[in-house]
Amino acid sequence: MRPLAVLLGLALILCGCVSYDVDERGDPVKREGLAKDLVFDAKGRFMAIATRLSPPHTIIVNGKKPTEREIRLLGVEGKLESEAPNTYRRSQEWMAEYLSHGETLYIKPQRGADHNEYVIYGEVYLDAVDENGKPIDGYVMVNMAMLSLGLVKLRDAREFQTPEMQKAMQDVEDKARREKLGLWSDKP
């Protein structure tokens, strides 16, 4: 699974979906700030730590702090366990492997989102790693990674801000369909 993270990270770098971690003033972002305020970087993303996973497309971040939020993956949705038991189980496993180790997540809220609301739809990013698990420069978009494995399907590509990202997400889903992955398999 780690090579996928590298490939998606490189794809996002090429798409220009990468930023560095500074706040609105250009100061380095520190995790300690998560306790009281949402901390935003130069690309309009806030930092968070996953505290509870709710497959197939929801993450609770910064639990029991003033910054706790329910993050729903923008533009994609999964199916209930009763509708797609194998894919649901695989989405649980994937989320547990990549989102539950205390890594910093970067959430880019949907355009026009109120950051004070508890539920936020957004793009979720992880730091990219190489096949040995060592950090590399760049980010992996969770929404796209899960879509590429067929763990979720597109809800509406128009939720993404740019036509380039809309097309990239549609292309990723089309490839998962062609390869009959996850929700598109014979036994979802």
Secondary structure as GFF3:
##gff-version 3
##sequence-region A 1 188
A	DSSP	alpha_helix	2	15	.	.	.	ID=ss1
A	DSSP	three_ten_helix	31	35	.	.	.	ID=ss2
A	DSSP	beta_strand	46	54	.	.	.	ID=ss3
A	DSSP	beta_strand	58	61	.	.	.	ID=ss4
A	DSSP	beta_strand	69	73	.	.	.	ID=ss5
A	DSSP	beta_strand	76	77	.	.	.	ID=ss6
A	DSSP	alpha_helix	85	99	.	.	.	ID=ss7
A	DSSP	beta_strand	104	109	.	.	.	ID=ss8
A	DSSP	beta_strand	119	129	.	.	.	ID=ss9
A	DSSP	beta_strand	135	141	.	.	.	ID=ss10
A	DSSP	alpha_helix	142	148	.	.	.	ID=ss11
A	DSSP	beta_strand	153	154	.	.	.	ID=ss12
A	DSSP	three_ten_helix	157	159	.	.	.	ID=ss13
A	DSSP	alpha_helix	163	178	.	.	.	ID=ss14
A	DSSP	three_ten_helix	182	184	.	.	.	ID=ss15
###
